[in-house]
Amino acid sequence: MRQQFDQLTAILKAYQDYWRHDPFIQIVSGQLPWQSQHPALSEWLSECSPEHIQTLKQSPLQCAEALSPFIPELHALQQAAVIDSIGEASHLTLPRGLDSGVPGRKLEQIRQMGSACIHNHHGSEWLEWCSGKGFLGRILSSQTEQKVTSFEYQQALCDAGQHEANRRGLSMQFVQGDAFDESSKQVFNANQHAVALHACGDLHVTLIHHAIGARLPALTLSPCCYHLIQDEQYQPLSELGRQAELSLTKQELRIPLQETVTGGERVKRHREQEMVFRLGFDALCQQNQVTEGYEPVPSIKKSQLSDGFEHFCHWAAAQKSLTIPQVDFEHFERVGQARFWKMEALSLVQSVFRRPLEVWLALDKALYLKSHGYQVSLSTFCDTATTPRNILLHAFKS
Ligand SMILES: C[S@@+](CC[C@H](N)C(=O)[O-])C[C@H]1O[C@@H](n2cnc3c(N)ncnc32)[C@H](O)[C@@H]1O
């Protein structure tokens, strides 16, 4: 793990120009920081057709192959970011109705994660951290008949989860509380195996600290939303992480999340249309001196997009109290389209660094837990189509 972490650190640092800059901001600011230093890559990107860009976006392997002539260490980077699958989860036979109310993809995630937790169980109770309605806890309780404590902030989710658990006679107790409050330590005890499915940023970091403090025998978590942290910058946990000096802002911590594979065609079409409109509106404003630089426009209801570009421009201008002149809107919509494909081409470069960055963040936590006497493994618990946030960190005291 140390070697893997060091290699990721070295390559991420060497190529930080390629991934730190947000492609959207590069387009609207007109600042393309690395382009003059890497003319061959810039030229190749400018020649990519929209069809080619779409193909490469859909196939990370093809994308890496296409970019490797320009990024010599790309293969080594991708190798260092490989995490093995946990393997075919043995099929959990759930009691009838246990899955009621669980949305389709979520059901697959909790089945896989539940199976992984049960097959690597250490302890005589469970603690489900930031449980929501406790879908995962329900599986753990029904399959192991051990007590589950489900800790959650939202009272309504606690109530719904407790009602369902009581109805099924499951040994689950929901505790409403704030993970960041000192009192949350009280739900931990040394018999528990703690689990957390998709606990955001500092929520999973807090779990790690409390689990170590309370000497939990095991901990299994899948992290998400890395940017939801209280500090402005990521605070590495491990010694190696701190030494790495790979500073990461909240904005940069969003990079691993920019994978939209679960979106579907309609979501993709809406995203493209909205981006084209935003980039076209920005060009209209900047070229007509309506604004001096990029002005962020609030989010819009997807249904409003069908009213067309001109309507979007008037709506956006009203939101920002701007007066726009009468212009050739079709022209600026075409400008938006061209800028969109330029942005998509730039994002191909950033995309090959996303997973390595995510694995780096997971390894930082894994190394920290190791230094506190845990045996730690990283694996993937489901395929990326089920959820791109599929990293599972499992730690147990040997
Ligand atoms: C991404 S959801 C995951 C929920 C559940 N584990 C699942 O996968 O279905 C994160 C959960 O954390 C809860 N949460 C957010 N902030 C919290 C806090 N400060 N303390 C405890 N829970 C919190 C949210 O209410 C939400 O239910």
Ligand as a Chemical Component Dictionary entry (heavy atoms), coordinates in Angstrom:
data_LIG
# 
_chem_comp.id                   LIG 
_chem_comp.type                 NON-POLYMER 
_chem_comp.pdbx_formal_charge   0 
_chem_comp.three_letter_code    LIG 
# 
loop_
_chem_comp_atom.comp_id 
_chem_comp_atom.atom_id 
_chem_comp_atom.alt_atom_id 
_chem_comp_atom.type_symbol 
_chem_comp_atom.charge 
_chem_comp_atom.model_Cartn_x 
_chem_comp_atom.model_Cartn_y 
_chem_comp_atom.model_Cartn_z 
_chem_comp_atom.pdbx_ordinal 
LIG C1  C1  C 0  -25.337 9.748  1.399  1  
LIG S1  S1  S 1  -26.449 9.437  2.720  2  
LIG C2  C2  C 0  -26.173 7.711  3.022  3  
LIG C3  C3  C 0  -27.307 7.076  3.755  4  
LIG C4  C4  C 0  -27.242 5.531  3.865  5  
LIG N1  N1  N 0  -26.001 5.103  4.457  6  
LIG C5  C5  C 0  -27.428 4.928  2.492  7  
LIG O1  O1  O 0  -26.471 4.633  1.804  8  
LIG O2  O2  O -1 -28.588 4.778  2.106  9  
LIG C6  C6  C 0  -25.668 10.192 4.076  10 
LIG C7  C7  C 0  -26.498 10.187 5.362  11 
LIG O3  O3  O 0  -25.768 10.890 6.353  12 
LIG C8  C8  C 0  -26.669 11.627 7.144  13 
LIG N2  N2  N 0  -25.941 12.730 7.793  14 
LIG C9  C9  C 0  -25.544 13.879 7.230  15 
LIG N3  N3  N 0  -24.929 14.667 8.133  16 
LIG C10 C10 C 0  -24.912 13.974 9.298  17 
LIG C11 C11 C 0  -24.425 14.252 10.601 18 
LIG N4  N4  N 0  -23.804 15.402 10.871 19 
LIG N5  N5  N 0  -24.576 13.328 11.557 20 
LIG C12 C12 C 0  -25.205 12.149 11.282 21 
LIG N6  N6  N 0  -25.704 11.836 10.078 22 
LIG C13 C13 C 0  -25.560 12.731 9.090  23 
LIG C14 C14 C 0  -27.692 12.103 6.141  24 
LIG O4  O4  O 0  -28.891 12.515 6.767  25 
LIG C15 C15 C 0  -27.849 10.873 5.249  26 
LIG O5  O5  O 0  -28.865 10.036 5.713  27 
# 
loop_
_chem_comp_bond.comp_id 
_chem_comp_bond.atom_id_1 
_chem_comp_bond.atom_id_2 
_chem_comp_bond.value_order 
_chem_comp_bond.pdbx_ordinal 
LIG C1  S1  SING 1  
LIG S1  C2  SING 2  
LIG S1  C6  SING 3  
LIG C2  C3  SING 4  
LIG C3  C4  SING 5  
LIG C4  N1  SING 6  
LIG C4  C5  SING 7  
LIG C5  O1  DOUB 8  
LIG C5  O2  SING 9  
LIG C6  C7  SING 10 
LIG C7  O3  SING 11 
LIG C7  C15 SING 12 
LIG O3  C8  SING 13 
LIG C8  N2  SING 14 
LIG C8  C14 SING 15 
LIG N2  C9  SING 16 
LIG N2  C13 SING 17 
LIG C9  N3  DOUB 18 
LIG N3  C10 SING 19 
LIG C10 C11 SING 20 
LIG C10 C13 DOUB 21 
LIG C11 N4  SING 22 
LIG C11 N5  DOUB 23 
LIG N5  C12 SING 24 
LIG C12 N6  DOUB 25 
LIG N6  C13 SING 26 
LIG C14 O4  SING 27 
LIG C14 C15 SING 28 
LIG C15 O5  SING 29 
# 
